Amino acid sequence: MAGSFAGMSHAPSARAFSSRGRTWKNGMAESDPRQDHQSPPDARLASLDERIRRAKADEAARTQLPGTRQGRGQAQGMRILSVLISYPLGSALIGYAIDRMAGTQAIWVAMLFVGFGVAMWEVWKISKQSPQ
């Protein structure tokens, strides 16, 4: 028993290479995924693949136009929203900075109205563009 671990021998046994119910061919199991199967393609599967491809293309063509218009219209709406918020706030901030430097108190209000007017003009220009 010297040199062995718990009575096990180190010699390879024939049991390690047994087929265990599989059919062996040229040293490989027939169900091995690495084998190259040369079976002819099934006409039903080819027809099914073609029908699926056509159905996907038809569905993409059918749903493409409304989704594109909605996405562009939504982008245009978000642009209008950002203009309506940022122009008056930005101009009021500039007016507030002028007020602090000049020592006055009402320039920020005038700049707020100027920003709102410029925002309305920009919204009018955006609304003239088509969402397409």
C-alpha positions, -999 to 999 in steps of 0.1 A, spaced: 0 0 0 29 22 -1 25 49 -27 -13 45 -30 -40 67 -14 -66 47 6 -60 16 -14 -65 31 -49 -40 24 -76 -26 49 -100 -28 27 -130 -55 37 -156 -83 12 -156 -105 2 -184 -136 14 -165 -126 50 -169 -130 47 -207 -162 27 -207 -190 39 -229 -217 40 -201 -245 33 -225 -233 56 -253 -224 43 -288 -188 51 -297 -176 57 -332 -140 67 -340 -133 75 -304 -162 100 -301 -197 96 -288 -223 100 -315 -242 126 -294 -211 148 -290 -219 184 -299 -184 188 -315 -193 163 -342 -200 176 -377 -234 164 -387 -239 164 -425 -277 159 -425 -297 176 -453 -316 207 -444 -353 202 -438 -376 220 -463 -402 227 -435 -376 245 -414 -363 265 -443 -399 275 -451 -406 284 -415 -374 305 -413 -385 324 -445 -420 330 -431 -406 343 -398 -381 366 -416 -410 380 -438 -432 385 -407 -405 404 -388 -399 426 -418 -436 433 -423 -440 441 -386 -410 464 -386 -423 483 -417 -458 485 -401 -446 499 -368 -417 521 -380 -437 551 -392 -458 558 -361 -429 552 -337 -407 576 -357 -432 604 -357 -439 599 -320 -402 600 -311 -396 631 -332 -427 649 -318 -417 640 -283 -382 654 -290 -397 686 -303 -419 689 -272 -389 684 -249 -370 711 -268 -400 735 -263 -401 727 -226 -364 733 -222 -366 766 -240 -396 778 -219 -377 770 -187 -341 779 -195 -345 812 -214 -364 831 -187 -343 816 -159 -310 822 -177 -319 858 -185 -332 864 -150 -299 851 -136 -280 874 -159 -302 903 -148 -296 894 -111 -258 895 -117 -262 929 -134 -283 941 -104 -256 930 -79 -228 947 -99 -247 979 -106 -263 981 -71 -299 982 -86 -329 961 -78 -352 957 -108 -331 947 -138 -336 910 -131 -374 914 -135 -369 932 -168 -345 905 -180 -370 878 -169 -396 893 -193 -370 896 -220 -361 860 -216 -398 850 -217 -403 870 -249 -373 854 -265 -385 819 -254 -419 826 -270 -402 836 -303 -381 804 -302 -412 783 -295 -429 799 -325 -399 791 -347 -398 755 -334 -436 751 -341 -431 761 -377 -408 731 -382 -425 698 -391 -418 669 -367 -409 647 -397 
